[in-house]
Amino acid sequence: MAGVMDSVNQRTQLVGQNRLELLLFRLNGKQLYGINVFKVKEVLQCPKLTIMPKSNPVVRGVASIRGATIPIIDLAMATGADALNDVSNTFVIITEYNTKIQGFLVHSVERIVNMNWEEIHPPPKGTGRDHYLTAVTRVDNQLVEIIDVEKILAEVAPTSEHISVGVVDVETQAKAVTLRVLTVDDSSVARKQVSRCLQTVGVEVVALNDGRQALDYLRKMVEEGKKPEEEFLMMISDIEMPEMDGYTLTAEIRSDPRMQKLHIILHTSLSGVFNQAMVKKVGADDFLAKFRPDDLASRVVDRINAVK
């Protein structure tokens, strides 16, 4: 797997083309799982783990990797399955989410596949509310489940959703009650986090699940003679989403004169310097790393004060 992570420059060229690369892996059985390669920093044989007292049971220990101490999460346990056995023969996928580094323990790592986001679909209806899937797809006629990592991390190491005193004042909250914000995210946890933060600011929230759904919603709005920039203070969109990613969604909005004035913030757990360049390329107004309640609330407050 040493060469798996060597094509970063090639992968960044996929961004904005509604494409992604999935790293495929297995846990306890034959089921294939996938994770976006943009989240992956390294794949390695599981190193020696040091047990951490009083840590969450799904954290099998910490490992010293390239001078950093990194928590190693058993991905099978985290999704409700049995713990992975014989850790010495497992692999660790080192990832970066929301500017934090962690490793996911998996049984085996298969390969990387290049896909279009249109081939990635929301979990089937009837899956229930407690599943750990954010999307599904098929590779070589095999079902691939894409895990909602943000949900797992929220359970293992909860992020504060509290907005600090002084970020939102009474006057701004009074202005906010007449305003709406459109949010787009495929993770149920992320949608709830963003919604609660925005509701604390005082705005009404319309939450949608993916870029395709959002684009259809906005197109229906303009066909009814409404202007998105008048209906919504702003749109806050994730980047990684089934059907249509946030970059493509933004580019589609900017290419339509009827909706191109909508203020757009891309809000994502993706890391990397390419983000800022892509924000400019597709025409988004701003970029914000997940999940920082004060930063998100401040962006909304600034926007409220700019238009009122």
KOLMAR-929112 format. One line per 8 residues: number of its first residue (from 1); for each residue x, y, z of C-alpha. Coordinates in nm, 3 decimals. Layout:
N
NUM	X Y Z | ... $
// end
This chain:
308
1	0.000 0.000 0.000 | 0.303 0.230 0.010 | 0.225 0.371 -0.333 | -0.146 0.423 -0.267 | -0.101 0.776 -0.133 | 0.150 0.895 -0.393 | -0.088 1.062 -0.640 | -0.213 1.361 -0.443 $
9	-0.168 1.606 -0.730 | -0.359 1.380 -0.966 | -0.642 1.341 -0.715 | -0.686 1.713 -0.666 | -0.761 1.742 -1.036 | -1.072 1.531 -0.981 | -1.220 1.798 -0.756 | -1.478 2.012 -0.930 $
17	-1.553 1.738 -1.184 | -1.806 1.568 -0.952 | -1.558 1.282 -0.914 | -1.390 1.115 -0.619 | -1.165 0.825 -0.535 | -1.266 0.567 -0.277 | -1.025 0.357 -0.077 | -1.196 0.019 -0.038 $
25	-1.148 -0.192 0.276 | -1.306 -0.474 0.477 | -1.384 -0.515 0.846 | -1.495 -0.853 0.988 | -1.653 -1.010 0.683 | -1.681 -0.991 0.306 | -1.868 -0.660 0.301 | -1.677 -0.384 0.121 $
33	-1.655 -0.036 0.270 | -1.524 0.287 0.124 | -1.366 0.611 0.241 | -1.284 0.918 0.033 | -0.911 0.918 -0.045 | -0.897 1.293 0.022 | -0.946 1.211 0.392 | -0.663 0.957 0.393 $
41	-0.307 1.054 0.486 | -0.149 0.710 0.505 | -0.224 0.336 0.515 | 0.001 0.106 0.717 | 0.019 -0.225 0.899 | -0.113 -0.175 1.249 | 0.174 -0.054 1.469 | 0.216 -0.137 1.837 $
49	-0.075 0.009 2.034 | -0.061 0.155 2.384 | -0.382 0.110 2.581 | -0.529 0.433 2.719 | -0.714 0.393 3.052 | -1.071 0.528 3.063 | -1.083 0.586 2.687 | -1.387 0.499 2.479 $
57	-1.399 0.119 2.427 | -1.383 0.159 2.048 | -1.042 0.327 2.084 | -0.814 0.024 2.085 | -0.516 0.235 2.188 | -0.281 0.504 2.064 | 0.014 0.468 1.830 | 0.323 0.678 1.777 $
65	0.333 0.752 1.405 | 0.585 0.994 1.254 | 0.637 1.162 1.588 | 0.266 1.209 1.663 | 0.047 1.019 1.910 | -0.265 0.912 1.722 | -0.579 0.742 1.860 | -0.666 0.419 1.678 $
73	-1.041 0.351 1.645 | -1.171 0.002 1.578 | -1.408 0.078 1.291 | -1.594 -0.251 1.332 | -1.670 -0.182 1.700 | -1.759 0.180 1.622 | -2.032 0.062 1.383 | -2.178 -0.187 1.629 $
81	-2.003 -0.505 1.515 | -1.760 -0.730 1.701 | -1.408 -0.605 1.767 | -1.139 -0.693 1.514 | -0.924 -0.984 1.632 | -0.550 -1.039 1.591 | -0.465 -0.669 1.570 | -0.110 -0.750 1.457 $
89	-0.252 -0.862 1.120 | -0.478 -0.561 1.066 | -0.425 -0.228 0.893 | -0.467 0.131 1.005 | -0.604 0.402 0.776 | -0.468 0.735 0.903 | -0.721 1.009 0.829 | -0.777 1.377 0.884 $
97	-1.128 1.498 0.964 | -1.213 1.845 1.086 | -0.839 1.920 1.126 | -0.794 1.623 1.365 | -0.584 1.314 1.295 | -0.700 0.965 1.386 | -0.647 0.609 1.266 | -0.918 0.360 1.175 $
105	-0.841 -0.005 1.239 | -0.962 -0.230 0.953 | -0.909 -0.596 0.866 | -0.779 -0.544 0.514 | -0.732 -0.271 0.255 | -0.827 -0.356 -0.103 | -0.765 -0.084 -0.363 | -0.859 0.264 -0.481 $
113	-1.138 0.318 -0.733 | -1.213 0.633 -0.930 | -1.585 0.715 -0.939 | -1.838 0.981 -1.025 | -2.044 1.122 -0.739 | -2.353 1.041 -0.948 | -2.272 0.673 -0.885 | -2.280 0.733 -0.508 $
121	-2.631 0.714 -0.363 | -2.795 0.787 -0.027 | -2.857 0.482 0.196 | -3.171 0.291 0.097 | -3.494 0.402 0.260 | -3.585 0.174 0.546 | -3.226 0.153 0.671 | -3.341 0.325 0.988 $
129	-3.203 0.616 1.186 | -2.929 0.435 1.376 | -2.720 0.315 1.083 | -2.365 0.436 1.023 | -2.392 0.484 0.647 | -2.372 0.812 0.464 | -2.392 0.658 0.115 | -2.371 0.338 -0.088 $
137	-2.240 0.245 -0.431 | -2.146 -0.058 -0.636 | -1.801 -0.164 -0.756 | -1.767 -0.470 -0.981 | -2.128 -0.553 -0.892 | -2.045 -0.557 -0.521 | -2.223 -0.327 -0.275 | -1.988 -0.076 -0.112 $
145	-2.102 0.097 0.206 | -1.959 0.442 0.280 | -1.947 0.499 0.654 | -2.065 0.820 0.820 | -1.732 0.893 0.986 | -1.859 1.222 1.127 | -2.123 1.031 1.322 | -1.861 0.793 1.461 $
153	-1.628 1.075 1.564 | -1.917 1.264 1.725 | -1.985 0.956 1.939 | -1.622 0.878 2.024 | -1.506 1.234 2.087 | -1.807 1.470 2.092 | -1.747 1.821 1.961 | -1.890 2.111 2.155 $
161	-2.183 2.274 1.980 | -2.183 2.567 2.222 | -2.144 2.918 2.084 | -1.928 3.140 2.304 | -2.076 3.438 2.481 | -2.048 3.752 2.271 | -2.045 3.587 1.928 | -2.413 3.666 1.877 $
169	-2.571 3.975 2.034 | -2.937 4.043 2.105 | -2.969 4.292 1.818 | -2.839 4.038 1.564 | -3.073 3.769 1.697 | -3.363 4.010 1.652 | -3.266 4.059 1.286 | -3.212 3.685 1.238 $
177	-3.567 3.574 1.314 | -3.691 3.694 0.974 | -3.413 3.517 0.782 | -3.361 3.165 0.646 | -3.043 2.970 0.575 | -3.021 2.671 0.339 | -2.788 2.394 0.462 | -2.681 2.092 0.258 $
185	-2.504 1.790 0.410 | -2.532 1.414 0.367 | -2.431 1.338 0.727 | -2.726 1.339 0.967 | -2.492 1.436 1.251 | -2.346 1.727 1.057 | -2.694 1.851 0.959 | -2.800 1.850 1.323 $
193	-2.481 2.024 1.437 | -2.515 2.301 1.179 | -2.890 2.339 1.237 | -2.854 2.374 1.614 | -2.576 2.629 1.570 | -2.780 2.837 1.325 | -3.093 2.814 1.538 | -2.892 2.956 1.829 $
201	-2.806 3.252 1.607 | -3.180 3.288 1.544 | -3.228 3.206 1.177 | -3.471 2.952 1.036 | -3.298 2.650 0.881 | -3.392 2.451 0.570 | -3.176 2.135 0.568 | -3.127 1.915 0.260 $
209	-2.931 1.593 0.218 | -2.719 1.630 -0.096 | -2.621 1.855 -0.383 | -2.867 1.710 -0.634 | -3.156 1.760 -0.392 | -3.043 2.117 -0.326 | -3.010 2.204 -0.695 | -3.354 2.062 -0.772 $
217	-3.498 2.259 -0.479 | -3.343 2.586 -0.599 | -3.447 2.528 -0.961 | -3.806 2.468 -0.853 | -3.787 2.792 -0.654 | -3.673 3.001 -0.950 | -3.931 2.836 -1.178 | -4.193 2.968 -0.934 $
225	-4.054 3.317 -0.987 | -3.867 3.338 -0.656 | -3.509 3.459 -0.613 | -3.288 3.236 -0.394 | -3.083 3.533 -0.274 | -3.404 3.690 -0.143 | -3.539 3.366 0.004 | -3.215 3.273 0.181 $
233	-2.951 3.470 0.364 | -2.697 3.214 0.243 | -2.636 2.850 0.158 | -2.396 2.645 0.370 | -2.296 2.330 0.183 | -2.082 2.026 0.253 | -1.844 1.924 -0.027 | -1.855 1.542 -0.015 $
241	-2.210 1.433 -0.096 | -2.374 1.152 -0.296 | -2.529 1.233 -0.635 | -2.360 1.577 -0.658 | -2.073 1.725 -0.457 | -2.063 2.077 -0.317 | -1.819 2.207 -0.577 | -2.042 2.095 -0.863 $
249	-2.350 2.231 -0.686 | -2.181 2.570 -0.647 | -2.068 2.575 -1.010 | -2.422 2.490 -1.127 | -2.570 2.771 -0.917 | -2.314 3.023 -1.043 | -2.382 2.926 -1.405 | -2.755 3.002 -1.372 $
257	-2.831 3.378 -1.387 | -3.153 3.321 -1.190 | -2.973 3.197 -0.880 | -2.611 3.302 -0.916 | -2.635 3.580 -0.654 | -2.694 3.333 -0.370 | -2.422 3.367 -0.103 | -2.244 3.029 -0.067 $
265	-2.015 2.895 0.205 | -1.854 2.553 0.159 | -1.836 2.381 0.498 | -1.635 2.061 0.503 | -1.420 1.819 0.700 | -1.191 1.790 0.396 | -0.842 1.926 0.459 | -0.578 2.044 0.217 $
273	-0.451 2.358 0.049 | -0.648 2.283 -0.268 | -0.970 2.384 -0.095 | -0.909 2.757 -0.117 | -0.820 2.735 -0.485 | -1.132 2.532 -0.556 | -1.349 2.780 -0.367 | -1.237 3.048 -0.612 $
281	-1.260 2.817 -0.914 | -1.625 2.726 -0.860 | -1.727 3.070 -0.733 | -1.809 3.007 -0.366 | -1.795 3.310 -0.137 | -1.613 3.142 0.149 | -1.474 2.816 0.289 | -1.500 2.696 0.645 $
289	-1.360 2.383 0.813 | -1.600 2.171 1.021 | -1.712 2.189 1.295 | -1.633 2.516 1.473 | -1.952 2.665 1.615 | -1.803 3.008 1.685 | -1.658 3.038 1.334 | -1.981 2.924 1.170 $
297	-2.195 3.153 1.384 | -1.961 3.445 1.314 | -1.995 3.394 0.937 | -2.373 3.401 0.969 | -2.365 3.707 1.196 | -2.139 3.890 0.949 | -2.376 3.805 0.667 | -2.680 3.924 0.867 $
305	-2.513 4.255 0.940 | -2.402 4.292 0.576 | -2.752 4.263 0.433 | -2.959 4.430 0.706 $
// end
